[in-house]
Amino acid sequence: MSEQITLPATMSAVHIATPGAADALQVTSLPLPEVKPGEVLIRVAAAGVNGPDLAQRRGHYDPPPGASPLPGLEVSGVVVASGEGTTRHRPGARVMALTNGGGYAEYVAVPEGQVLPVPHGWSFAEAASLPETWFTVTQTLVMRAGLAPGMTVLVHGASGGIGGAAIQIASILGARAIGVTSSPEKAAYARSLGAFATVDRSEDVAERVLSLTEGRGVDRVVDVIGGDMAAVNVAASARSGHIVLISTLDGSTAAVPLRQMMAKGITMSGSTLRPQSSETKATIAERIAFSLLLNLSLPDWVKPRISTFPLEDAARAHEQMEARNHIGKLVLLTSFGRDQ
């Protein structure tokens, strides 16, 4: 390890004492993580809270081999040490990163390829809300499903982290997003991120989508709901449409109208980000850097709405996310982050 500054021997971190309810998240003191070749050590200012964190806490989403057992898949902060072979992010740099785990802590080691500069004008809290969702949506909707300018995208859960990111990215790339939400406030938020129209989940979603698209349907669907939405997605899709499945909040089994899917030539894909290789994640980071973060400048409307909690209140943040009544992203702040 080179170019390191004086660091403490231990750090505060949130670990999962026993898989289960939110109170399983406990603050503990741990040694700083080892910085391996190709990694940088980040002093964490903020850490985003995401669905996979909740699944891991419940015992349903084990870390991949070699990853930190601590929850937390996205952070922002300052590079304080760089491992052998790193070239891009030197100590002192303000960065945001997709981690392989360990984000709920005061320090985290991250492969350099998964690290990006903080966009101009963004706070640490805002930057920490971006990596996990943008990496996920970039890989699934842009790289795999081939989102292109002029396409129309149906986005479920449009006021949440993944849904909001899908609307932001679609709008930046010149596509048109229709957001599915559950309240007028959430609909207004989806429109503020760039959605040209919204549909209330209590409506006949497919019928409304067909009306909004003059009977054609949408080119792409981003689904974080699962369950009964499978049939809705097929009905709302245009010919040669593509459905991207990212999460299954309402159930992991579904009745899919296969004949209708075949008749329309619809394809479907799904993916989980965390188990994938660092090389794959670095490729996604490059796509984000060159397609979405040109000159590190993003329009103000891209900034998400965030709610912040002290790191030691991670359990309360999880409870709020499980209630599914929040808008935007939930972010944990370390003592360092609260001082910025």
C-alpha positions in Angstrom: 0.0 0.0 0.0 1.3 3.4 -0.9 0.6 7.1 -0.3 -1.2 6.4 2.9 -1.8 8.9 5.7 -2.0 8.3 9.4 -5.1 6.2 10.1 -6.8 4.9 13.3 -6.4 1.3 14.2 -10.2 0.7 14.6 -13.4 2.1 13.2 -17.1 2.1 14.0 -19.2 -0.2 11.8 -22.7 -1.6 11.7 -22.9 -5.4 11.6 -25.7 -7.9 11.5 -25.7 -9.5 15.0 -28.2 -12.2 14.0 -30.2 -12.3 10.8 -33.7 -11.0 11.4 -35.5 -7.8 12.1 -34.0 -4.3 11.9 -32.7 -4.4 15.5 -30.3 -7.0 14.3 -28.1 -4.1 13.1 -25.7 -3.3 15.9 -22.8 -0.8 16.1 -19.4 -2.4 16.8 -15.7 -1.5 16.7 -13.6 -3.3 14.1 -10.1 -3.1 12.6 -9.8 -1.1 9.4 -10.2 -3.2 6.3 -7.0 -4.4 4.5 -6.3 -2.5 1.3 -5.3 -5.1 -1.3 -3.5 -4.3 -4.6 -5.9 -2.5 -7.0 -8.0 -1.1 -4.2 -8.4 2.2 -2.5 -9.4 2.9 1.1 -12.2 5.4 1.4 -13.1 7.3 4.6 -16.8 7.0 4.4 -18.9 10.2 4.7 -22.2 8.6 3.6 -23.6 5.2 2.7 -26.8 4.5 0.8 -29.5 2.1 2.0 -30.8 -0.3 -0.6 -33.1 -3.4 -0.9 -30.2 -5.9 -0.9 -29.1 -4.5 2.5 -32.5 -5.5 3.9 -32.4 -8.9 2.3 -28.9 -9.5 3.7 -30.0 -8.5 7.2 -32.9 -11.0 7.0 -30.5 -13.8 6.0 -31.7 -14.0 2.3 -28.7 -12.4 0.5 -25.4 -13.8 1.5 -22.2 -11.8 0.5 -20.2 -13.4 -2.3 -17.0 -15.2 -1.4 -14.3 -12.8 -0.2 -16.7 -9.8 0.3 -17.1 -8.0 3.6 -19.9 -9.5 5.7 -21.0 -5.9 6.7 -24.0 -4.5 4.8 -23.7 -1.5 2.5 -23.2 -1.5 -1.2 -22.6 2.2 -2.0 -20.7 5.0 -0.3 -19.2 8.4 -0.8 -16.2 9.9 0.9 -12.5 10.7 0.6 -9.7 8.4 -0.5 -7.2 8.1 2.3 -5.0 5.3 1.0 -4.3 3.6 -2.3 -3.1 0.0 -2.9 -0.4 -1.2 -5.2 -1.3 -0.8 -8.9 -3.9 2.0 -8.5 -3.6 4.9 -10.8 -6.7 7.1 -10.9 -7.9 8.0 -7.4 -5.2 9.4 -5.1 -5.6 10.3 -1.4 -7.7 13.4 -0.9 -10.0 12.7 -3.9 -13.8 13.1 -3.3 -15.3 9.9 -4.6 -18.4 7.7 -4.7 -18.2 4.0 -5.1 -20.0 0.7 -5.6 -18.7 -1.6 -2.8 -18.7 -5.3 -2.6 -20.1 -4.9 1.0 -18.9 -3.1 4.1 -20.4 0.3 3.3 -22.0 0.7 6.8 -18.7 1.6 8.3 -16.3 4.6 8.8 -13.8 3.1 6.3 -14.2 0.7 3.3 -11.8 -0.8 0.8 -13.0 -0.8 -2.8 -11.6 -2.0 -6.1 -10.5 1.2 -7.9 -12.5 0.3 -11.0 -15.8 0.7 -9.0 -14.9 4.2 -7.9 -16.1 7.4 -9.6 -15.6 11.1 -8.8 -18.3 12.9 -7.0 -20.3 15.0 -9.6 -19.8 18.8 -9.4 -22.1 20.5 -7.0 -23.2 17.2 -5.3 -22.9 16.7 -1.5 -21.6 13.5 -0.1 -25.1 12.5 0.9 -26.4 13.0 -2.6 -23.4 11.2 -4.2 -23.9 8.1 -1.9 -27.4 7.7 -3.3 -26.2 7.1 -6.8 -23.8 4.1 -7.3 -25.8 1.0 -6.5 -28.9 2.1 -8.4 -27.1 3.6 -11.3 -24.8 0.6 -11.7 -27.8 -1.7 -11.6 -29.9 0.3 -14.1 -27.0 1.0 -16.4 -26.2 -2.7 -16.7 -29.7 -4.0 -17.0 -31.6 -1.3 -18.9 -28.8 0.3 -20.9 -26.2 -2.4 -21.6 -28.3 -5.5 -21.6 -31.8 -4.2 -22.8 -30.3 -1.7 -25.2 -32.1 1.5 -24.1 -31.9 4.0 -26.9 -33.0 7.6 -27.6 -36.7 7.9 -28.5 -37.7 4.7 -26.7 -40.5 4.7 -24.1 -39.9 3.0 -20.7 -42.4 1.9 -18.1 -40.8 2.2 -14.6 -42.4 0.5 -11.6 -41.6 1.9 -8.1 -40.8 5.2 -9.8 -40.3 7.1 -6.6 -37.8 4.6 -5.1 -34.1 4.3 -5.6 -34.0 1.9 -8.6 -37.1 3.5 -10.2 -35.8 7.0 -9.8 -32.5 6.0 -11.3 -34.2 4.4 -14.2 -36.2 7.6 -14.9 -33.1 9.8 -14.5 -31.0 7.6 -16.9 -33.7 7.3 -19.4 -34.2 11.0 -19.5 -30.5 11.8 -19.8 -30.2 9.3 -22.7 -33.2 10.8 -24.6 -35.8 8.2 -23.8 -39.3 8.8 -22.4 -40.3 7.4 -19.0 -43.7 6.6 -17.6 -43.6 6.1 -13.8 -45.9 3.8 -11.8 -46.5 5.2 -8.3 -48.9 4.8 -5.4 -49.6 8.4 -4.4 -49.9 11.9 -5.8 -46.8 13.0 -3.9 -44.7 10.1 -5.3 -46.1 10.8 -8.8 -44.9 14.4 -8.5 -41.5 13.3 -7.5 -41.2 10.9 -10.5 -42.1 13.7 -12.8 -39.5 16.0 -11.2 -36.9 13.4 -12.1 -37.9 13.5 -15.8 -41.0 11.2 -16.2 -43.3 12.6 -18.9 -46.3 10.8 -17.4 -47.3 8.8 -14.3 -49.8 6.0 -13.6 -51.3 5.2 -10.2 -50.8 1.6 -9.3 -54.4 1.3 -8.3 -55.4 1.9 -12.0 -55.4 -0.5 -14.8 -51.8 0.1 -15.5 -51.6 -1.6 -18.9 -54.7 0.2 -20.2 -53.3 3.6 -19.1 -50.0 2.8 -20.7 -51.6 1.8 -24.0 -53.6 5.1 -23.9 -50.4 7.1 -23.2 -48.6 5.4 -26.1 -51.5 5.6 -28.6 -52.0 1.8 -28.4 -48.4 0.9 -29.2 -47.1 0.0 -25.7 -43.7 0.6 -24.2 -40.3 -0.5 -25.6 -38.8 -1.3 -22.2 -40.1 -2.1 -18.7 -38.2 -1.8 -15.5 -39.9 -4.0 -12.8 -38.9 -4.0 -9.1 -42.3 -5.3 -8.0 -42.6 -8.8 -9.5 -45.6 -11.0 -8.6 -48.8 -10.0 -10.4 -47.0 -7.2 -12.4 -45.6 -9.9 -14.8 -48.9 -10.0 -16.7 -49.2 -6.2 -16.6 -45.7 -5.8 -18.1 -46.5 -8.1 -21.0 -49.8 -6.4 -21.7 -48.2 -3.0 -21.6 -45.2 -3.9 -23.8 -44.9 -3.1 -27.5 -43.8 -5.7 -30.1 -40.2 -6.7 -29.6 -40.3 -5.1 -26.1 -37.9 -6.1 -23.3 -38.8 -6.5 -19.7 -36.0 -5.9 -17.1 -36.6 -7.6 -13.7 -34.5 -6.1 -10.9 -36.4 -6.9 -7.7 -39.4 -8.8 -6.5 -41.0 -6.8 -3.7 -44.4 -8.3 -4.2 -43.3 -11.9 -4.8 -40.8 -14.0 -6.7 -43.3 -16.2 -8.4 -45.7 -15.1 -11.1 -48.1 -16.3 -13.8 -46.7 -15.1 -17.1 -48.9 -15.0 -20.2 -46.5 -16.9 -22.4 -48.5 -17.0 -25.6 -49.0 -13.2 -25.5 -45.3 -12.8 -24.8 -44.4 -15.0 -27.7 -46.8 -13.3 -30.0 -45.3 -9.9 -29.3 -41.7 -11.2 -29.4 -41.0 -9.9 -25.9 -37.8 -10.8 -24.2 -37.2 -10.7 -20.4 -34.0 -10.5 -18.4 -33.0 -10.3 -14.8 -29.9 -9.8 -12.8 -28.3 -9.2 -9.4 -25.3 -6.9 -9.3 -23.4 -7.9 -6.1 -22.2 -11.4 -7.1 -20.7 -10.1 -10.4 -17.0 -9.7 -10.9 -15.0 -6.6 -10.2 -14.1 -6.6 -13.9 -17.8 -6.5 -14.9 -18.5 -3.7 -12.4 -15.5 -1.7 -13.7 -17.0 -2.0 -17.2 -20.3 -0.6 -15.9 -18.5 2.2 -14.2 -16.8 3.1 -17.5 -20.2 3.2 -19.2 -21.5 5.5 -16.5 -18.5 7.8 -16.7 -18.6 8.1 -20.5 -22.3 8.1 -21.2 -23.8 9.8 -18.1 -21.2 11.7 -16.2 -19.5 13.6 -19.0 -17.5 16.5 -17.5 -18.8 15.3 -14.1 -21.7 17.6 -14.6 -25.3 16.6 -14.1 -28.4 18.8 -14.4 -30.0 19.8 -11.0 -33.2 17.8 -11.7 -31.1 14.6 -11.6 -30.4 15.1 -7.9 -32.6 12.6 -5.9 -34.5 13.5 -2.8 -32.7 12.0 0.2 -33.5 11.4 3.9 -30.5 11.0 6.2 -29.8 9.1 9.4 -26.7 8.8 11.6 -24.8 5.6 10.9 -25.7 4.3 14.3 -29.4 4.6 13.4 -29.2 2.2 10.6 -32.0 0.1 12.1 -34.3 3.0 12.0 -33.5 3.6 8.3 -34.2 0.0 7.5 -37.6 0.2 9.3 -38.5 3.2 7.2 -37.5 1.5 4.0 -39.5 -1.6 4.9 -42.6 0.6 5.5 -42.3 1.6 1.8 -43.6 5.1 2.4 -40.4 7.0 1.8 -39.6 9.0 -1.4 -36.2 8.9 -3.0 -33.2 7.4 -1.2 -32.3 6.8 2.5 -28.7 7.6 3.4 -26.6 7.0 6.5 -24.0 9.6 7.6 -20.9 8.9 9.6 -19.6 11.4 12.1 -17.1 12.5 9.3 -20.0 12.9 6.9 -22.1 15.0 9.4 -19.1 17.4 9.7 -18.9 18.1 6.0 
